[in-house]
């Protein structure tokens, strides 16, 4: 795959290799710096690709070529949005900017390829497809995702090479046809096993067009094309009607809180597209701003799509939509109408050039045409052009090679701009200025990759905290770091600081609002917790975990009636969970809220509608035998308190004192340091009535008796409470 024409200049001979360098850095199956999940892999891969483009950038400064056809349109479509919109997510803004620079430079470089350089690119694309697909097919890790960690991302990156391979197989002779056959064969195998419908659709659509446009095609071309079509159709039919299960995925850690955005089904995508159009209509002139789709989309997210994407909330995670799964739409949403129109005009020009190339007799041109048409078709179903760095480079190289250079720069303009066309030079300098940012993305990915490789929980957590330090505006790393601080160190303030930063970057992040509410509730800041939960409810009003957190907050705020109303919403949604409600009731008993706990227990199950101590004691023995310590402790505490109150009613003060003491022994493990206030007060009242008034007063000298609602205590407690209050006033 090397150019041998001695008439080519060193610059022409080196150009294809400079274009291919970042691709092979991304595809090489050696241990990578990627975090192992789609979001982190895309970010890390973008950093690797940007650094890999430095030699090409220097080539531009050396050669100062004129811009390619469509450069102005590409500039308007992808760079203009960087200057508009409310850009809160700085990392996504920089990701979008680096993606634009990458696409712009490779397209402009490919426009100046020689004919032999284009031939080399087509063959290299097929080889790259093989390099990407083989590791994923061999070890099946990451759901057939290989080095990119996700089957959809891998398919998008391998598609251009696979379509180039299809044309090499059907229209070439010798060794290159076998390279092409291997590339397209592996691609079809991967698409069926993963499965990835978009890739099969591209093959099914493009090959018939190639057959129709190819004039004078021989029988070999037709037979090979029909063979590939048949394989693709069989694969599509198998995915649609024959396959009943997904391939088993090996367990791995995710570098984001959410599940990977590998949405299945046309209905989900259709609703995401409709919501994306609604987001565009909110600001049709300026859009959301470059890279801000994910930060703004929750405001318009379709409720049915949210339910489908979260499997009706049966999964333990919550998805976030990171892109519209349609590269034809994204520039409209992020850049507004001007950006969108420029983008669609550019797509039209590329489609026109690809269709013309597909009908030519020259195999290289036809292969580039096939890859271009298939890539743009796939871009209407997912995000290979603007969100998958490996696919972006491969596709924009082909786009640039097809479009070629633009009109020659007039001599008078060259004299005024000795460093070549200012637009191209400006993009080169902008890329070089952003290399430190790209390197930060690589370091961030490397830290998260260490998280996936960690053998102990401590190593994993250290990797997460390191990633958050390396890229302080990473929503993924910040979210993970918040959980680390909460679980490992109990640092609720530190965890809240991370969630607050996440909300600065993405003000509509559901998970950040919900987790902030949970942490505020744990700190006893019920008003702040309620405010955070209210924000989360606006984003997903039917999320079971959120509704359960609201029930808990109302109960802990002594607003039992509101909590029960919120629980009825869970029942209406089919999310009744008797075990969870039973445990919440036991927690309330351990907190000393006996009546509230009894009410919750009775609502959970009629078996728990307990009024006598012996019933609670029997349940304690049952749950203790089943190793459910929380429930067992709750029922045992309830039994002791019911016994104690019964003893008090019968004026058996020594027995009441002993039963309260047994209850407090358990409660001290849950309400530190001395147990629930209500139980301590009732215990002191029993001691007071027994005649040991000094002991009774000393046991609760840290409690504000005047602030208690005496009516909530057993009737026999009222005289001792008032007596102890009067005794304190005399002192």
N, C-alpha and C positions, 0 to 999 in steps of 0.2 A: 504493500500500500504506500509506496513512495513515488514521488515525482522524479522522472529521469530526464526530462527535457532540458538539455544544457542551455537552451536559449532563455529559460526563465531566470529572473533576477533572484538574488538571495531573499529579498523581501517576499516575492511570490512563492518561493519554495517553503519559506518558514510559516507563512500565514495559516494554512490549514492546521498545522500542528499547534499553533498558538490558540486557535479556536477550539481545538479538541482537548487541550490541556485541562481546563476545569472539569470537563465532562468525565475524563478518565480518573481525575482525583475523586470525583463523587461516586463513580461506579466501581472503583477498585474494591474487591471483596476482602481486603485486609482489615484488621481491627480499625474501626472508624472512630471519629470523634463525635458521632451522633448520639443523641440521648435515647434513641430506641422507640420513640413514638412519633406520630406524624407531625404534630405541632413543633416539637423540639427539633426533629430531624430537618424540617423545612428551614428553620431558622439557622441551625448549624450548617446545613448544606449551603445556604446562601452566603454565609461567612466564608466557607471554604471556596466557593465559586468566585466570590469577589476577589479574594487574595490570588486565586489562580488566574485571574484576568489581568494582573499587573503586567506580565510580559506583552499581552496584546495592547494594553494601554500605552506602553512604551513604543510599540510598533506604530501606533497612531501618531505619536509625537515625532517619530522618525520619518514616516512616509507622508503624513498630512494629506490623506486622501479626501476626496470630496464626499459629502454625505450620500447615502443610498437613497433610492426612491422611497418615498413614504416617511423619511426621517422627520419632516415637519409635522406630519400627522401623528406619528408616534410620540413626538415631543408634546404636542397638545393633549393627546389622549392620556398619557401616563405621568407626565411631569407637571403639567399645569395644576392638577388638583393638590399638589404639595403646598401651594400658596393660599389655599382657601379652606373653608370649613373650620369647625371647632375641633382642633386636634389635641385630644387629651392623651392618647396612647402614643407616647414618643417612640417606643420600640417598634410599633407597627408602622409608624410614619417612616422611620429609617429603613425598615424592611421593605416598604413599598418603594422608597427612593432607590435603594440598592438594586431591587428587582428591575426597575426601569433602566438604570444605568447599565446593568448586565444585558438586558434585552437590546438596548440601543446600540451598545458597542459590538456585540456579536453579529447583529444584523448588518451593521455598517461594515464590519470586517469581512463578512461572508460575501457582501456585494462585490468585493474586489478580488474574489477567487478566480484563478485561471480555470480553463476547462478541465485540466488535469487535477486541479485543486478540488473542483466540484465532484469529480469522479472519486477522489480519495475520501471526501466527506461522506458520500453515499455508502461506500464500503465500510468506513469507520462507524457510521451510524448502525449498520447491521451488526458489526462486531460488538459495539457498545451494548446493543440490545441483548446479545448473548451473555455478555459479562454481567449485566444486571439480573437477568432471569435465572441463570444457573444456580447461584447460591440459595435463592429462595426456594427453588424447586428441590434442591438437595436436602436442606435441613428443615424446611417448612416452618422456620421460626417466624414469629410476628405475623402469623396468618398468611404465609406465602409472601411476606413483604420484603424478604432479603435485607440488603444493606439499608434500604429506605424505611424499613419498619412497618410498611403498610401496603397491602396488595394493590389498592387503587392508585397510590402514588407511584408504585413500581410499574404498573401497567401504563400509566400516562407517560412515564419517562422512556419506557421501552417501545411504545407505539411507533414513533417516527422510524426507528431502525427496523422494526418488524415490517412496516409497509415498504420501506426501501428494500428489505430482504425479499418481500413478495415479488417485486418487480425484477430483482436480480435473479430470482429463481425461475420466473416465467420467461424472461427475455434475454438472459445471458447464457454463456456457455463456459465450460471449463470450471476452474476452482471457485470462481465467484458465485456461480449458481448454487453451489453446495453451501457456501457461507450464507447466502440468502435463504435457502431452504431451512437451514438450522435456526436462523433468527426467527422466521415466521412460524416455524413448527413449534419452537419453544414458547413463543408468544401465545399461540392458540392453546397449547397445553396449560399454560399458566392461567389464561383467561377462563378456561373451563374449571380448573381445580380450585381457583381462589374463592368464588368466581368473580369476574369483572365483566359485566355486560357491555359497558361502553366500548371496550376494546374490540369485542366481537362485532358490535354494530358498525364500528368504523371499517373493519375488514369487509363485512357483508355489503356495505354501501359503496366503498371505493373500488373494489375489484370489478363489479359489473360496469361501472363507469369507465374503468380502464379498458375493458373488453369492447365497449361500445365506441370509444374514441379512437382506439388503435386501428388504423387502416392497414389492410393487407396482412393481418396477423396470421402467422402460420398455425398449423394444427397443434404443434407442441405448446405454444403459448396458450391456446384455447383450452387444451386438456389440463395443463397445469393450473390455470386460473380456475377452471371448473372444479378441480380437485380441492383446491384451497377453499373455494366457496362452499363446497359440500361439507368439508370439515367444520367450517365456521357455523354453518346452519345446524349441523348435528350438535355442536357444542352449545349453541344458543337454545336449541330444543331441550337438551339435557338440563341446562340451568333452569329453564322455565318450567318444564313439566316433570323431568325425571329425578332431579336431585332433591332429596328430602331433608338434608342436613348440611350444616356448614362444617368445614374442616376443623378438627380440634386444634386449638391454639395453645401453644405452650405458655405457662404463666410467666408474666414479666411485670416489672414495675413500670408505671406510666409516669412520665415527667410532667403531667398535668393532672389537675383534679378531675377534669371531665374525661369521659370516654372519647376515643378518637372519633373524628367526624367522618366515619365510614357509613353514611346513611344508606340503607337499602330501600329500594322501591321508588317507582316513579312518583307516587302520590306525595311522598315527603319532599322530593325535589320540586315538584310543581308548586307546592305551597310555599317553599322557600323562595322560589322565583317570584311568585305573586307578592309576597311580603317585601321582597327586594324592590319591586316596582313601587310599592307603597312608600318605601323609604326614599326612593328617588323623588317621588311626588312631594315629599315634605320640603325639599329644597332643590327644585329642578334646575336652577341656574348654577349653583355652586357645588352641590352635592355635600357629602359628609366630610370630605377632605381625604387626602391620600392615606390609605391604611386604616381608616376609621370605621370601616364597615362593621367589624366585630364589636366595636364599642357602642354603636348606635342601633344595631339590628334588634336587640331585645325589646325596644319600644314598639316595634311593629310585628313582632313574632306571632305567627298564627298558632292559636291554642291547640288545634287538632294536630298540627305538625309537631308541636312540642310534646304532646302526648305520645305520638307515634315514635318520635326520635328517642324518647325516654322509655319506650316499651311500657306505656301506661304506668310509669313510675314504679315498675317492679325492680329496676336495677338500682344499685346502691349509689350510682353517680348521676350527675345531671349534665347533659350535653349543652354546649354553647355552639352556636353557628359561627364559624370563623370566616367563612366566605360564602358567596351565593351559589356555589357549585355550578357556576355558569360564567365563563370568562367573557362571553359576549355582553353580559349585563354589568359586570363590576365597574368599568370606567364610567358608565352612566350614573351609577349610584354614588361613587366616590368623587367624581369630577363634574357631574352635572351634564346638561345637554350639549354644551360645546365639546367637552371631552368625549362624550358618547358618540356624537356625530362623527368626529374625527376618527374615532376608533372603528366605527362601522365602515367608513369610507376606506380606511386602510385594509380592513378585512375583505371588502369587495375587491380591492386591487389585488390582494394576495390570492383570493379565490380565482379571479380571472387569470392571473399568471399561472396558478397551479393547474387549472383546467386546460389551458393551452399546452403546458408542458406535458401533461398526461397523454395527450394525443400525438406527441412527437415520436419519431422512430428511434431517437437516441435514448438509450436505456437510462443514462444518468439523469437527463431531464425528466423522463417519465417517472423515475423513482422519486425524485424530489417533488414532482407534482402529486403523486399518490400520497406521500408522507404529509404534504401540506394540506390536502383536502381532508385526510383522516384526522390530522391534528386539530383542524378548525372544527370538525364535527365533534370530536371528543371535548373540545373547549366549550361546546354548548351543553355538555352533560356534566362537566366537572370543572376543575381549575388547574389544568396543566400549564397554561400559558403564564399566569400571573401569580401562582402560589406554590408551584413545585419547581424549584431551581433547576433540577436535572432536566426535567421536561422542557422548561423555558429555554434553556440554552440550546438544546437539540432542535427545538422547533424554530426559534428565531434565526439560527444559522441557516436552516432551510429556507425560511422566508426571505432573508437577505440575499441568499444565493440566487433565488428565483427572480427577485425584483431587480437586482443588479444596481450599479451606481446611478446616481441621478445625472442631471444635465451638467456638462462641464462648467466649471467656474470661469467667468470671464477674466481675461488677463488683467484688466484694470482692478478687479476685486482682489486678485492674487497679490498685486503690488501693495494694496492697502492692508492686506492681512497676511504678512509673510509667514505666519505660523500655520497657515492652512485655514480651512473653514472654521469659523469661530464656534459654531454650534458643536462640532465634533470635539474640538480641543477643550471646550468648556466642560463637556461631559467626561472627558478623560481626567481633567483636573479635579472635578467633583468626585469621581470615583477614588482617586488617590487620596483626597482629603478624608474620605469615609473609610479608609482601610483600617484605622484603629477601631472604629465601631464594628467592622466586620470581624476583626480579630477577637473583640469582646464576645461576639456571638459564638465564635469557635470555642473559646474558653468556657463559656456558659454551657455549651453542648458537651464539652469534655467532662465537666463536673457532673452533669446529669448522667452521662454515660457511666461514670464511676458509681453513681447511685444504683444503676441497674446491675452492675457487676459486684456490688458489695456483698460480703458474706455475713456481716453482722448488722444489726439494726443501727448501732452507733455509727458505723462507717457510712451507711446509707444516709443517715440524718446529717452527718458532717458534710457529705457531698451536696446535699440540698442547700445547706446554709452557705456553703462556698459559692454555689451557683447564684444564689440571691445577692451575694456581695459582688460577684463579677459583673452582673448585669442587673443593676438595681431597679430598672423599669420593666423587668420580666414578670408578667402577670403569673405565668406558670410557676416560676421559682418562688415568687413572693407567697403565693397561695400554699405551696408545699412548706415553705419555711414557717408560716404561721402555725401550721399543724404540728411541726416539729417542736416549736417553742412551747406550744400548749401541752403536748403529750410528754415531752422529755423533761422539761424544766418547770412546768407549771407556770410559765411566765405569761400570764394572761395579757398584761399590758404590752409586752413585746409582740405577742401574736396579734393583738388589736392594731398595733402600729403597722404591721404588714398588711392586714386587711384594709386599713385606711388608705395605704398607698395603692393597693389594688383598685380601690374605688375612685381614687384620683385619676388613675389611668383609664378605668372602665366604669363609669358611674352607674351603669345598668347591669352590673355583674350580680346575678342572682345569688350565687354561692357565697360571694363576699358579704352581701347583706345578711344572709341567713346565719353565717358563721359569726359575724359581728354580733348579731343579736344573741346567739348562744353564749358568747363570751361575756357580754354585758350582763346577761342573766346570772351567769356563774359568779360574777363579781357583786351581785345584789343590786345592780343598776337597772331596775326594772323599767323605768321610763325610757332609758336609752335603748334597752332591748326591745321594747314595744315599738319604738320608732323605726328601728332597723327591720323588724319583722313586717311592719306596715309597708316599707319600701319593697321588701321581697314579695309580699302578697300582690303588689301591683304587677310584678314581672311573671309570677306563676301562682295564681290564686288556688290551684288545686294540688300543689305539691304535698304529698303526705307527710314528709319529714318536717316541712315548715308548719303545717297545721298541728302536728304533734308538739312541736316546740312552742307554738302559741298556747295550746292547751296547758302544757306544763307551766308556762309563764303565768297564765291566769291563775292556776291552782296555787303556785308558790306565792303569788301576790294576794292570796286570800280572796280571790274573785272566782269562787267555785262555780257560780251560776254561769258566768261568761265562759269558763273553761268547758263546762258541759255543753253549752251551745256550740262551741267550736268543735267539740268532739262529734256532735251530730252531723257536722259537715263531712267529717271523715266517714261516718256511717253511710251518708247519702252517696259518697263517691265509691262505696264498696271497699273501704279501707279499714273496716272494723278489726281491731287487733286486741283480743281479750287479754292476751298475755301482757302486752305493753301496758294496758290500762290497769291490770292487776298489779304490776310492778310499780306503777305510778302511785296507786293507792297505798302500797306497802311503804313507799318512800315517804308519803305524807304522814303515815303513822310513825315512822322513825323520826320525822321532823317534829312530832308532837301534835300534828293536826289530826286528831283521832276521828272526829266526825266527818271531816272532808275525806279522809282515807277510807272510812267505812262506806261513804256514798259512792266513791269511785270503785271500790271492790264490788259492791252490789250491782253497779252498772256493768262491770266486766263480766260477771257470771252469777247466776242465782245461787250457786254453791257458796259464794263469798258474802252473801247477805247474812252477816254474823251478828248475833246479839248476845250470845253467851260465850264465856271464856273457853269452855271445853271444845266448842266447835273450832275456834281459832287454834287451840293447842293441837288438835288432831291434824289440821292442815299443816302446822309447823312440822310435825313429824313426817308427813308425806313429802313435803318439799325438801326437807333436810336429807331424806333418803335419796332424793333425785338430784342432790348436789346443787340446789338452787338456794344459795345462802341468803340473797336479798329477800326473797319471798319468805323463806323460813324465819329470818330475823324479824320481818314485819309481822308475821302471824304470831310469833312468840311474844313480841312486844305487845301486840293487841291483846293477847290472852292475859298477860300479866296486868295490864291496865284495867281490863274488864274485871278481873279478880279483885284488884285493889279497890276499884270503885264499889264493887259489891260489898267488900269488907267494910269500907267506910260507911256505906248506908246502914250496915248492921252494927256500927260502932265497934268493930273489931280492929282497933287502930294498930296494934302490933303486926297483925297479918297484912293490913293495908300497907304499912311501912315496908314490910319485907317484899311485897309484890311490886311496889313502885321501885324499890331498889333494884330488883331483877330487870325491870324494864329499862331503867337508866343505864345499867351495865351494857346493854345492847346499844342503846341510843348514843352512848359516848363514842362509839366507833363511826357514827354518821354525823353527829352534831358535836363538834369539838369545841371546848375541852370537856364540858360537864354534862352534856345531854340537852334534850329539848327543854325550853323554858317552861312550857305548860306542865310537863311531867315533873320537873323539879319543884314547881310551886305546889302541885297536888301532893308530892312527897312531903314537902315541908308542912303542909296543912295536916297530914296524917300524924306527923311527929308532934305538931303543936297540940292536936287533940289528944294525943297520948300523954301530954303533960310536960314534954321536954321542950319548952318554949325557947330557951336560949339556943339549943341545938337547931331548932327549926329556923330561927332568925338568921343564924350564922350560915346555914346552907344556901340561903338565897340573898345574901347581903349585896350581891352585885346586880340584882334585878330591880328595875323600877316598878314597884308594886302599884303605885298610883296610876301608872299608864296601862294597867291590865284591864281588860273587859271582864269583870268578875262574873257576869252573867253566863259566860262561856264555860265556867267551871261547875263541877257538881255542887249541889245546893249546900252540902255540909262543909264545903270549902270557904264559903263566904265569910262566916264568923272568924276563922283563923286569919284570912287575908286582911280583913279590916282590923283585926287585933294587931297584926304585925305592922300595918301601916301606922296605927296609932302609937305603937311602941317606938317606931322610928321617929315619929314627930316629937315625942317626949325627949328623945336623946338629942 
